[in-house]
Structures are given as C-alpha cells and as structure tokens.
Amino acid sequence: MFNENGNMPRPGVIPRFSDLEVIGLNMISESIGIDSESFFVKLQEYRKELPT
C-alpha cells in the first residue's frame, strides 16, 4: 500500500513529509489535544524525535 518513502503511490513531486508521517503526527496531535494547525506546525522542530 505504501512505497519505500512512506507514501501512497501517486504521480507528481515527492512531498517533504511522507503520508505515514502526516498520519502519525495527526494521531499524536489528536491524542494530546492539539486542535490548532498553527500550533501543530510548531511541532516540526520535534520531527527527528518522533518515530517513523
């Protein structure tokens, strides 16, 4: 279902965040009660600390 980059196969440019990373970040944000996308963007600085 997902390719070696963690994305669902589709034409076009390879995104900076894989689909799996976006799904994981969404699940984490929901579980800790983050509902603001502006605050969610700040979590990018912790990207390397999150498992992929």
Backbone hydrogen bonds, N-H to C=O, Kabsch-Sander energy under -0.5 kcal/mol:
donor,donor_aa,acceptor,acceptor_aa,energy
3,N,7,N,-3.0
6,G,3,N,-2.0
20,L,6,G,-1.8
22,V,18,S,-2.2
23,I,19,D,-2.5
24,G,20,L,-2.5
25,L,21,E,-2.9
26,N,22,V,-2.3
27,M,23,I,-2.3
28,I,24,G,-2.4
29,S,25,L,-2.7
30,E,26,N,-2.2
31,S,27,M,-2.1
32,I,28,I,-1.8
33,G,30,E,-0.8
34,I,29,S,-3.1
35,D,33,G,-0.7
37,E,35,D,-0.6
40,F,36,S,-2.2
41,V,37,E,-1.9
42,K,38,S,-0.8
42,K,39,F,-0.6
43,L,39,F,-0.6
43,L,40,F,-1.2
44,Q,41,V,-1.8
45,E,42,K,-1.2
46,Y,43,L,-2.1
47,R,44,Q,-1.8
49,E,46,Y,-1.3
50,L,46,Y,-0.7
50,L,47,R,-1.0
